[in-house]
Amino acid sequence: MADEPPDNSKPKTYATNEEMIAVAKVSRDTLYKWVRDKMLPRPKITSSDGRGTRSLWPLEALERARFIVERRAEFHTMEEIKEMVLERWPPPPKPPRARQGD
């Protein structure tokens, strides 16, 4: 149809702080606490057109934030939720450390 804009946009590969806050209904500080607690993946920090820095969250972070919000609504403690998150999204294995002298 002539009224529809052309669909030349790329599929999204990240979420912004604003999207994460809207989904989780928490502050940015809380999001970063969840990162420190290993419940959310770390966002990529980029510079943004002279307006400071931007956090670009992997889309998996949105899924995890929704999961956390749903568990909170079920009255689970944050410690229980952390266990559930780590069970569902285990951390990647650490690469082997290089031995000295190699």
Backbone as ProteinMPNN parsed JSONL, in Angstrom:
{"seq_chain_A": "MADEPPDNSKPKTYATNEEMIAVAKVSRDTLYKWVRDKMLPRPKITSSDGRGTRSLWPLEALERARFIVERRAEFHTMEEIKEMVLERWPPPPKPPRARQGD", "coords_chain_A": {"N_chain_A": [[0.831, -1.17, 0.0], [0.417, 2.302, -0.588], [0.508, 4.03, 1.572], [2.017, 2.876, 3.562], [5.177, 2.821, 5.219], [8.374, 2.092, 3.693], [9.84, -1.085, 4.361], [12.725, -1.101, 5.335], [14.253, -1.401, 7.506], [16.653, -2.763, 9.768], [16.617, -5.884, 11.579], [16.213, -5.68, 15.106], [18.932, -5.897, 17.33], [19.599, -5.349, 19.865], [18.709, -3.897, 23.076], [17.69, -0.834, 24.551], [18.552, 1.191, 27.476], [16.205, 2.472, 28.224], [14.207, 0.784, 27.166], [14.734, -1.521, 28.651], [14.207, -0.602, 31.262], [11.488, -0.017, 31.005], [10.42, -2.584, 30.591], [11.252, -4.019, 32.9], [10.441, -2.37, 34.92], [11.978, -1.044, 36.827], [14.673, 0.891, 38.281], [17.548, 2.262, 36.528], [19.809, 1.874, 38.072], [19.076, -0.409, 39.494], [18.988, -2.285, 37.42], [21.726, -2.45, 36.828], [22.618, -3.453, 39.239], [21.534, -5.987, 39.07], [23.117, -6.902, 37.011], [25.63, -6.957, 38.295], [25.017, -8.945, 40.13], [24.96, -11.108, 38.5], [22.622, -11.745, 37.171], [21.743, -10.511, 34.909], [23.055, -10.093, 31.599], [26.013, -8.219, 30.843], [25.727, -4.937, 29.496], [26.674, -3.524, 26.309], [28.662, -0.71, 26.14], [28.44, 2.321, 24.487], [29.454, 5.276, 22.651], [27.391, 8.139, 21.977], [26.406, 10.086, 19.583], [27.41, 12.59, 20.637], [25.883, 12.9, 22.888], [26.641, 11.735, 25.256], [27.058, 8.515, 26.773], [25.74, 5.328, 25.732], [23.889, 2.473, 26.719], [23.796, -0.671, 25.361], [21.888, -3.339, 25.414], [22.035, -6.896, 25.171], [19.531, -8.766, 23.408], [18.73, -10.963, 24.859], [18.828, -10.038, 27.449], [16.454, -8.618, 27.778], [14.621, -10.738, 27.8], [15.477, -12.069, 30.112], [14.992, -10.044, 32.007], [12.202, -9.872, 31.885], [11.61, -12.427, 32.87], [12.626, -12.208, 35.486], [10.933, -10.202, 36.517], [8.464, -11.542, 36.359], [8.898, -13.637, 38.198], [9.253, -12.153, 40.528], [6.69, -11.152, 40.802], [5.452, -13.434, 41.564], [6.202, -13.603, 44.131], [8.739, -14.594, 44.834], [11.919, -14.656, 46.474], [14.747, -12.475, 45.926], [17.12, -13.888, 46.031], [16.237, -16.502, 45.501], [15.296, -16.061, 42.912], [17.668, -15.376, 41.618], [19.005, -17.854, 41.704], [17.266, -19.321, 40.038], [17.574, -17.912, 37.627], [20.305, -18.342, 37.085], [20.251, -21.075, 36.762], [18.644, -21.359, 34.522], [19.963, -19.766, 32.606], [22.919, -20.508, 32.438], [26.21, -19.344, 33.361], [28.698, -18.65, 30.844], [31.35, -21.007, 30.164], [34.54, -20.457, 31.651], [37.373, -19.357, 29.825], [40.299, -21.391, 29.352], [43.125, -20.675, 31.384], [46.137, -19.237, 30.322], [49.17, -20.876, 30.666], [52.083, -19.985, 32.495], [55.089, -19.404, 30.779], [54.406, -20.573, 28.411]], "CA_chain_A": [[0.0, 0.0, 0.0], [1.202, 3.513, -0.729], [0.602, 4.734, 2.851], [2.925, 2.193, 4.473], [6.586, 3.142, 4.977], [9.133, 0.928, 3.236], [10.424, -1.863, 5.446], [14.15, -1.266, 5.08], [14.944, -1.398, 8.789], [17.293, -4.019, 10.155], [16.057, -6.424, 12.809], [16.903, -5.209, 16.303], [19.857, -6.845, 17.947], [19.891, -4.883, 21.21], [17.685, -3.1, 23.746], [18.235, 0.348, 25.221], [18.215, 1.316, 28.892], [14.796, 2.849, 28.332], [13.402, -0.421, 26.946], [14.932, -2.41, 29.804], [13.496, -0.014, 32.4], [10.056, -0.181, 30.748], [10.065, -3.997, 30.772], [11.488, -4.467, 34.272], [9.806, -1.42, 35.841], [12.936, -0.74, 37.883], [15.611, 1.945, 37.9], [18.782, 1.856, 35.858], [20.696, 1.359, 39.119], [18.674, -1.794, 39.788], [19.449, -3.113, 36.299], [23.161, -2.687, 36.977], [22.784, -4.354, 40.383], [21.265, -7.324, 38.542], [24.322, -7.287, 36.262], [26.645, -7.339, 39.297], [24.57, -10.207, 40.737], [25.028, -12.12, 37.437], [21.286, -12.1, 36.706], [21.624, -9.953, 33.554], [24.341, -9.936, 30.917], [26.542, -6.852, 30.818], [25.456, -4.261, 28.231], [27.789, -2.909, 25.591], [28.609, 0.739, 26.329], [28.897, 3.007, 23.277], [29.233, 6.725, 22.648], [26.135, 8.389, 21.281], [26.167, 11.372, 18.911], [27.677, 13.73, 21.486], [24.948, 12.968, 24.017], [27.097, 10.858, 26.318], [27.174, 7.103, 26.435], [24.502, 4.532, 25.674], [24.015, 1.057, 27.032], [23.092, -1.529, 24.406], [21.698, -4.626, 26.07], [21.666, -7.995, 24.265], [18.091, -9.051, 23.508], [18.531, -11.933, 25.933], [18.622, -9.289, 28.689], [15.01, -8.353, 27.874], [13.977, -11.997, 28.205], [15.812, -12.295, 31.516], [14.292, -9.041, 32.822], [10.798, -10.323, 31.971], [11.611, -13.587, 33.753], [12.811, -11.72, 36.854], [9.701, -9.506, 36.896], [7.428, -12.563, 36.575], [9.184, -14.342, 39.447], [8.979, -11.212, 41.622], [5.23, -11.096, 40.943], [5.078, -14.677, 42.247], [6.706, -13.423, 45.506], [10.01, -15.262, 45.104], [12.967, -13.753, 46.946], [15.754, -12.213, 44.897], [18.083, -14.989, 46.065], [15.61, -17.601, 44.752], [15.258, -15.673, 41.494], [19.035, -15.491, 41.11], [19.245, -19.285, 41.472], [16.488, -19.713, 38.862], [18.203, -17.298, 36.449], [21.562, -19.033, 36.801], [19.928, -22.418, 36.282], [18.092, -21.245, 33.17], [20.995, -19.166, 31.763], [24.198, -20.691, 33.135], [27.287, -18.517, 32.814], [29.556, -19.378, 29.898], [32.554, -21.517, 30.814], [35.692, -19.563, 31.574], [38.421, -19.915, 28.956], [41.447, -21.86, 30.137], [44.168, -19.683, 31.571], [47.434, -19.572, 29.704], [50.195, -21.201, 31.667], [53.292, -19.185, 32.337], [56.147, -20.118, 30.073], [53.918, -21.09, 27.118]], "C_chain_A": [[0.881, 1.24, 0.0], [1.406, 4.229, 0.604], [1.607, 4.094, 3.81], [4.368, 2.569, 4.17], [7.317, 1.9, 4.489], [9.789, 0.231, 4.423], [11.896, -2.131, 5.136], [14.946, -1.245, 6.38], [15.525, -2.782, 9.079], [16.588, -4.575, 11.392], [16.884, -5.944, 14.005], [17.787, -6.3, 16.87], [20.19, -6.44, 19.372], [18.678, -4.144, 21.764], [18.38, -1.934, 24.434], [17.908, 0.304, 26.712], [16.727, 1.594, 29.063], [13.881, 1.637, 28.143], [13.525, -1.379, 28.13], [14.158, -1.905, 31.026], [11.988, -0.189, 32.227], [9.608, -1.614, 30.982], [10.147, -4.392, 32.244], [10.788, -3.594, 35.305], [10.673, -1.187, 37.076], [13.865, 0.366, 37.38], [16.81, 1.375, 37.161], [19.766, 1.282, 36.875], [20.365, -0.093, 39.456], [19.114, -2.723, 38.661], [20.931, -3.45, 36.469], [23.472, -3.523, 38.218], [22.543, -5.789, 39.927], [22.433, -7.817, 37.695], [25.393, -7.746, 37.246], [26.306, -8.669, 39.954], [24.508, -11.35, 39.733], [23.654, -12.57, 36.945], [21.009, -11.548, 35.306], [23.005, -9.912, 32.926], [24.741, -8.466, 30.908], [26.206, -6.198, 29.479], [26.75, -3.772, 27.594], [27.608, -1.401, 25.742], [29.197, 1.396, 25.084], [28.739, 4.512, 23.456], [28.052, 7.017, 21.733], [26.032, 9.826, 20.794], [26.378, 12.588, 19.813], [26.754, 13.867, 22.67], [25.381, 12.059, 25.157], [27.195, 9.426, 25.843], [25.799, 6.449, 26.425], [24.827, 3.104, 26.053], [23.178, 0.281, 26.028], [23.057, -2.931, 24.999], [21.418, -5.704, 25.032], [20.185, -8.317, 24.458], [17.781, -10.086, 24.578], [18.277, -11.226, 27.269], [17.148, -8.938, 28.877], [14.262, -9.59, 28.365], [14.239, -12.273, 29.686], [15.071, -11.309, 32.423], [12.82, -9.424, 32.974], [10.672, -11.499, 32.949], [11.717, -13.138, 35.217], [11.539, -11.046, 37.354], [8.587, -10.512, 37.192], [7.653, -13.303, 37.893], [8.936, -13.443, 40.667], [7.481, -11.135, 41.875], [4.689, -12.34, 41.645], [5.618, -14.708, 43.682], [7.919, -14.276, 45.838], [10.991, -14.229, 45.64], [13.97, -13.534, 45.821], [16.815, -13.309, 44.889], [17.528, -16.208, 45.313], [15.612, -17.3, 43.247], [16.646, -15.795, 40.887], [19.37, -16.947, 40.808], [18.517, -19.757, 40.213], [17.123, -19.172, 37.582], [19.467, -18.063, 36.083], [21.342, -20.468, 36.336], [19.46, -22.364, 34.834], [19.12, -20.705, 32.174], [22.345, -19.321, 32.461], [25.285, -19.807, 32.523], [28.145, -19.322, 31.847], [30.793, -19.884, 30.619], [33.704, -20.533, 30.629], [36.736, -20.182, 30.663], [39.606, -20.382, 29.812], [42.506, -20.765, 30.226], [45.45, -20.162, 30.921], [48.441, -19.825, 30.821], [51.394, -20.324, 31.413], [54.359, -20.039, 31.66], [55.693, -20.704, 28.759], [54.128, -20.082, 26.036]], "O_chain_A": [[1.986, 1.212, 0.542], [2.38, 4.966, 0.757], [2.006, 4.731, 4.785], [4.758, 2.632, 3.004], [6.933, 0.78, 4.826], [10.236, 0.88, 5.368], [12.27, -3.232, 4.731], [16.167, -1.091, 6.363], [14.971, -3.812, 8.694], [16.02, -3.81, 12.171], [18.106, -5.82, 13.916], [17.423, -7.476, 16.884], [20.983, -7.112, 20.031], [17.746, -3.809, 21.033], [19.533, -2.049, 24.85], [17.097, -0.508, 27.159], [16.073, 1.024, 29.937], [12.898, 1.478, 28.867], [12.536, -1.975, 28.558], [13.529, -2.69, 31.736], [11.285, -0.477, 33.195], [8.524, -1.839, 31.519], [9.232, -5.021, 32.776], [10.566, -4.025, 36.436], [10.183, -1.137, 38.205], [13.842, 0.725, 36.203], [17.052, 0.168, 37.169], [20.475, 0.32, 36.581], [21.262, -0.906, 39.676], [19.567, -3.837, 38.924], [21.339, -4.595, 36.278], [24.482, -4.227, 38.25], [23.257, -6.703, 40.34], [22.712, -9.016, 37.663], [25.997, -8.802, 37.058], [27.203, -9.437, 40.3], [24.056, -12.444, 40.069], [23.526, -13.649, 36.367], [20.141, -12.058, 34.598], [24.006, -9.722, 33.617], [23.887, -7.581, 30.961], [26.376, -6.822, 28.431], [27.777, -3.629, 28.257], [26.521, -0.877, 25.498], [30.311, 1.074, 24.671], [27.98, 4.965, 24.313], [27.748, 6.239, 20.829], [25.604, 10.698, 21.55], [25.588, 13.53, 19.755], [26.83, 14.859, 23.395], [24.54, 11.65, 25.957], [27.39, 9.16, 24.656], [24.841, 6.944, 27.019], [25.903, 2.592, 25.746], [21.987, 0.548, 25.865], [24.078, -3.616, 25.07], [20.646, -5.47, 24.102], [19.651, -8.156, 25.556], [16.687, -10.086, 25.144], [17.58, -11.766, 28.129], [16.644, -8.956, 30.0], [13.388, -9.503, 29.228], [13.332, -12.663, 30.422], [14.578, -11.69, 33.485], [12.257, -9.314, 34.063], [9.741, -11.553, 33.752], [10.986, -13.629, 36.077], [11.111, -11.285, 38.483], [7.85, -10.353, 38.165], [6.699, -13.566, 38.625], [8.47, -13.91, 41.707], [7.045, -11.06, 43.024], [3.613, -12.311, 42.242], [5.503, -15.725, 44.367], [8.116, -14.646, 46.995], [10.901, -13.051, 45.294], [14.033, -14.319, 44.875], [17.356, -13.626, 43.83], [18.26, -16.869, 44.576], [15.892, -18.173, 42.425], [16.788, -16.267, 39.759], [19.957, -17.244, 39.767], [19.079, -20.505, 39.413], [17.204, -19.877, 36.576], [19.682, -18.396, 34.918], [22.161, -21.014, 35.596], [19.828, -23.21, 34.019], [19.148, -21.138, 31.022], [22.861, -18.353, 33.02], [25.282, -19.552, 31.319], [28.303, -20.533, 32.008], [31.245, -19.264, 31.581], [33.822, -19.871, 29.598], [36.968, -21.39, 30.713], [39.87, -19.819, 30.874], [42.746, -20.03, 29.268], [45.793, -21.343, 30.972], [48.532, -19.068, 31.787], [51.691, -19.96, 30.275], [54.503, -21.23, 31.938], [56.507, -21.285, 28.041], [53.782, -20.333, 24.882]]}, "name": "protein", "num_of_chains": 1, "seq": "MADEPPDNSKPKTYATNEEMIAVAKVSRDTLYKWVRDKMLPRPKITSSDGRGTRSLWPLEALERARFIVERRAEFHTMEEIKEMVLERWPPPPKPPRARQGD"}
